[in-house]
Each structure stands twice: as C-alpha cells, then as structure tokens.
Amino acid sequence: MTTANLSRFRLLQKRRHFYQSRCQVLRSQLGFNQVESTRPKTCIGCYYYHGKFYGYNRNQRSQLICGFHPNGWLENSSCPDWKQDAEENFQ
C-alpha cells in the first residue's frame, strides 16, 4: 500500500471504530446491551448443559441443549438428569 492509501485506510478505520463506539453507547442507553440467555431455566447450573447452535443457515439452526434431552426438558418439573455443575460450586 502506498503512504496515501495507508493513511486513508487508517482514517476510515478510526472513523468506523468511532461510529461503532457511539452505536454501542446508544444501545446501552436504550437497554439493548443486556442479552437474554438462551439457557432454559431448568438447565441453569446443570453439568450436562451444552447449548451450542448447529447449522449453516440462521433460519435452520438448531440448538442442542444436552445429550439427555436434545430439545431441553419440556415439562414444568425439574429435570431428573440434572447434576450440579462443578464450576458453580466455586462461585
């Protein structure tokens, strides 16, 4: 890259960073900085929770909750396979 192109690139990069910063400030002021958890309430603190999304297309992605219940525990009662997460004990 020539010196003129490099300085122009840096200027555009700085402007983009400034714009992204302002957008983040506005989102936080409006309350959009809080992202809701995709973890079902019955799976909070469970050792077996996986929670990864699989699929290439955003419309066709599916979430694998855990190996026992791929779609999550769908009943209102507590999950019979729930096990305390070891990391939860230290917090």
CORZIJO-V377170 format. One record per residue. SS is DSSP state (alpha for helix, beta for strand, coil for the rest). PHI is phi in degrees with one decimal (* if undefined). Layout:
SS	PHI
SS	PHI
//
This chain:
coil	*
coil	-77.0
alpha	-63.2
alpha	-65.6
alpha	-65.8
alpha	-65.9
alpha	-67.2
alpha	-65.1
alpha	-60.6
alpha	-63.9
alpha	-63.6
alpha	-64.5
alpha	-64.6
alpha	-66.2
alpha	-64.3
alpha	-63.6
alpha	-62.7
alpha	-62.5
alpha	-63.3
alpha	-63.5
alpha	-63.2
alpha	-64.3
alpha	-63.9
alpha	-65.3
alpha	-62.6
alpha	-64.3
alpha	-62.7
alpha	-69.7
alpha	-68.1
alpha	-87.9
coil	91.4
coil	-91.5
coil	-81.9
coil	-88.4
coil	-97.2
coil	-72.0
coil	-73.3
coil	-90.8
coil	-77.1
coil	-61.7
alpha	-62.2
alpha	-72.3
alpha	-97.6
coil	-65.7
coil	82.1
beta	-85.6
coil	-67.3
coil	-86.6
coil	-64.3
coil	-109.7
coil	72.2
beta	-86.6
beta	-97.0
beta	-123.9
coil	129.7
coil	-90.7
coil	-98.5
alpha	-58.4
alpha	-72.9
alpha	-109.4
coil	-67.3
beta	-131.3
beta	-100.6
beta	-95.8
coil	-74.3
coil	-156.6
coil	-71.5
coil	-76.8
coil	-131.1
coil	-56.1
coil	-98.5
coil	91.8
coil	-76.7
coil	-92.5
coil	-89.4
coil	-75.9
coil	-76.9
coil	-72.1
coil	-71.0
coil	-71.3
coil	-98.9
coil	-64.6
coil	-135.9
beta	-59.3
coil	-73.7
alpha	-63.2
alpha	-69.0
alpha	-66.9
alpha	-68.1
alpha	-89.4
coil	-96.1
//
